[in-house]
């Protein structure tokens, strides 16, 4: 019996030593450099539905992992049945197996910076996002018509024109078009804010009116110093019932109907469209582009001015006038 007890104790001790050695090995391997210790990173795509062993093998082939086994064991012992999140990752070559596993468990996917410029129409915004590798045209077209996110702000909206706020966004590969537009409309609401809605009411305007006016300002001038003056001209014209005579509204109408050649002709001023502000008084039916922060602020806070006219100086700036005689002289000067 004593011999049996001694053998049993010896076996148990040996098992403890083996287990302890295994834990020490796993601990050291999990904290040792995952890859060969090279500087830099590797872009790795983790596909949906892949098993942990397949993922570990792929990471090893990319040089992120030195060995696949510690990665797999650590997952099986401590994290199963949690899933390793699919997506595109930028993983350090000199990190640790533990850190790599943590990134995949938490889904810390790589975010690509994408800049959506001010003054793009909805169609142009979709083209820019597609060119950057995000989604298919049909997905963006469908998402553009979904207005639930701005319905309380603009019940008349038939699409998201005017509400895709121009900004630099950081987006993961594979994000649905609907989610991209949700981020953009959320940013619009943040920028416009409750203060903007109150100010719109003070002006006797709806949010849609302000965004439409801001879109005109955005297309008329890129100079921050001029935006509030252009806004004043439009506000003054609206107040006295004078047509806005805004060239960009005609260009927008032409683009919606057919490819635009890039130069507005005299005959285009008679183009039959509700967006033609040479034919129809008041604001056009809706925004003609997605305005930026400065244009929105200018629409809400026009300059204290009685200007009614402006004309391009052909250098990006404009000459503003109070009377038609002054305006005609400016036109003759800068367009002769």
N, C-alpha and C positions, 0 to 999 in steps of 0.2 A: 504493500500500500504506500509506504514511504517513498519507494522508488517511483511509483506512478505519480505521486504528488510532485516529486522533484522534476519528472519529465514534463508534467503539465505546466508547472511554473516556468520551466525553461522555454516551452513552446510559446506560452503567453508573452514572456519577455522578448522572445525573438519577434513575435508579431508586433509588439509595441515598437521595437526598434525599427522594423520594416515600415510600419505606418508612420512613425515619426520621421524616418528618412524620406518617405514619400511626401509628407507634408512640407518638409524643408525643401525638397527638390522642387515641388510645385510652387512654393513661395518664392524661391530664388528665380525660377524660370519665368514666373509671372511678372517679376520686377526687373529682370534683366532686359537689355535692349531687345525690342521685338524683332527688329530687322538687323542688318549687318552693321548698323551704326553709322551709315552714311547720312550726310546732311540732306535736307530736302523732304519732299512729300511725294506721295503717289495718289493719283486719282483712281478710285476703285468704285465700280458699280455693283451694288449688292442687289441681285434680282429677287423679286418677290417669290416666296415659296422655296427658296434654297435652304438646305439643311446646314447645320453648324459645321459638319465635317467638310462639305463642299465649299462653304465660305472660307474655312480655315485653309484649305488647300489653295484656294484662289489668292488669299492674302499672302501665303508663303511664296507663291509663284511671282507675286508683285514685289517681293522683297520687304513687305511690311512685317511679316512674321519670320523669325529664324526657324522656329519649329511649330508645327501645327498642333501637336499633342497637348502641350500645356494649355493652349487656348481652349481646346475642346474639353479637357478635363475640368478646367475652372468653370466653364459654362455648365457642364453636366452636374457638378457637385453643388454649385451655389445659385444658379440662375434659372435652370429649367423649371417650369415650362415657359418662362418669358421668351418673347420672340426677338430676334435680331432684325432691326427695322430695315426695310428695303430702301434704296436710294443711292445717290451719288455722294461719295465721301472723299475728302482730302485727308489722307492719313499720313502721319509722320513716319519716316523710315527709321528714325532713331528713337521711337517711343517704346512703350512697354506693352506686353500682351494684355495686361490688366487694363491699361488706358484705352487700347484699341477696342477691347470688348465693351468697355463702358460707353464709348462713343456709339457703337452699334446698338447697344441696348437702349440708349436714350434717343437714338435717331438724330444725332447731330450731323445732319446732312450738309453738304456744301451749298452755300447760297451764292448765286451768281448775281452780281450787280447789273441792273438794267436801267438805263436812263430813258425816260419818256419825256421828250422835249415839250416845252410850252408851245401852244398854237397848233398842235396836230389835231386833225379831225379824228373821229372814232375809227374811220376806215384806215387812216394813216397810222394810228396807234396800234391797231391790230396787225398791220403790215410790219411794224417795227418789232413787235413781240414775236411774230412768226419768224422773222429773219433772225432773231436772237435764239431761236430754237425752242420756243415755248408753244406747243400745241399746233393744231391743224386749223386751217381757215374755217371749216364748217363748225368747229367747236367755238371759236371766237365769235362767229356770226350769230350763233344761237345764244351765247352768253350775253352778247351786246344787247339783245332784245329783252333780256330779263331785268325788269325794273323794280323788283321787290325791295331792294336795298335803298332806293331813293324815293319810293312811292309816297312816303309821308312828307318828304321835302318837295316833291314835284309830282302831284297826282296826274298831271297831263303828259308826263314823259312816256313816249312810245319806245324809247331806247335810252342808252346811257350817254348820248352825245352831250358834252358839257360837263359831265360828272366823273370822267376818268382823269383824276387829278395828275398833272405832270409832275414827276418826281423821280428820284433814283430809288428803285426798289431792289431788295435782295431776295431772290426767288430760287427755290430748289427745282431741279429738273423733274419733270413729270407732274408738276402742280397743275390742276385743272384750270382751264380758261376762266371758269366761273369764279374760282377762288382768287385768281389774279385781279379780276374786276372788282371783287368784293374788297380787296385791299385798297384799290384805287378809289372806290367810292367812299370807303371809310376815311381815307385821308382827306377827300374833299369835305366831308362833314366836319372833320376836325378843324380844317382851315377856315371854313365858312363859319362854323360855330353858332352858338345861341346868340352871341352878340351880333353877328351878321344878320340873323333872322329878325332880331329886334329892329335893327337899323333899316332893313328892307321894309318892315311894316311902317316905320316912320316916314319912309319915302313914298308910301302907298304902292309898293311893288311886292310881287311874290318872289320867292327864291328863284323860280324859273325866269322871271323878268330880269333879275340881277345877273344871273349866270349868262343869259342871252346878251345883255348889254356888255358884260365883261368879255364875252367872246368877240364882240365887235371891236372893243378896245384892244384886245390882244392882237387882232389881225391888222389894225390900223397903225400901231406903233410898237416898236420894241424898246423904246427909250423910257426908262422909269420916270424921268423928269416930265415927260409929256403925257403920261397916262391919265392923270387927273384932269389935265386940260382937255384932252379928247373926250373924257367922260363929261366934262362941263358942257362941251358943244352938243353932245347927244342929249343930255338932260335938258338943256335949254330948248332944243328943237322939239323934244317930246312935250315939253310944257306948253309951247305955243302951237302945237299941231303941225309943225313943219316936217316934211319928209326928211329922213336921215341921210339919204343919198350915199350909202355906204357901199363902195365897190366890192369889198370882200363878201357881202351877202349874195351878190350876183355870181361871183366866182364859185361860191359854195353850191348855189343852185345848178350851175352849169356842170360842176363835178358830179353832182348826184345823178344827172341825166346822161352824161356822156364824157369821154376823155376831154380834158381841158387843155388847150394848146399853150396856155401860160401867159397870154396877153389879152387884156380886155379890150374889145372893139366897141366903137360907138353904137353899132347895132345891138350889142349885147345889153345896153341900158334899157332896151324895151323887151328883154326876155321875159316871157310870161311865166312867172313863178311867184308864189306868196312870199318867197324870200327876197324878192327884188324890192329893195327899199327906195328905189327911184320911182317905182310905180305905186307902192303901197305905203301909206303913212304908218307911223308907229314902229314898234319892234317887229322883227321877223317872227315866224311861228315858234322858233326855238333856237338854242345855241348853234353856232356855226363852227365851233371848235372847242377844245378843252382849255379854258383859260387858267393861267397861273395865279399865284397869290396876289401879286401886285395889281393885276388887272381886276381881280375881284374886289380888292380894297379900293381901287379907283372908282369902280362902279358904285360902291357904297358911299364913298366920300369924294364927290367931284370937287374940283377947284372952285373957289369963289370967283367966278368970271362970267362975263356976258358975251363971250365969244360964240359965234354961230357958224363959223367956217374955218377950214384949214386946208392947206395944200402942201404937197411934198416939196421939199427944197432939193430933192434928188441926191441927198447925202444921208438919208435915213432920218432926218429931222423934218419938222413941218413949220409952216408959217401960219399963224392964227390971225383971224380977222373978225371984227365986230359987224361990219356992214358988207353988203354985196359989192359995193364999189371998191372997198379995200380988197376984198377977196378977188375980184376980177383983175385988179392991178397985180396982185400977187401971182395969180395964174399966168398972166401975160409975162411976168418977170421970170418965173421958174419953168414955164413950159413953152417958151418961145422957141 
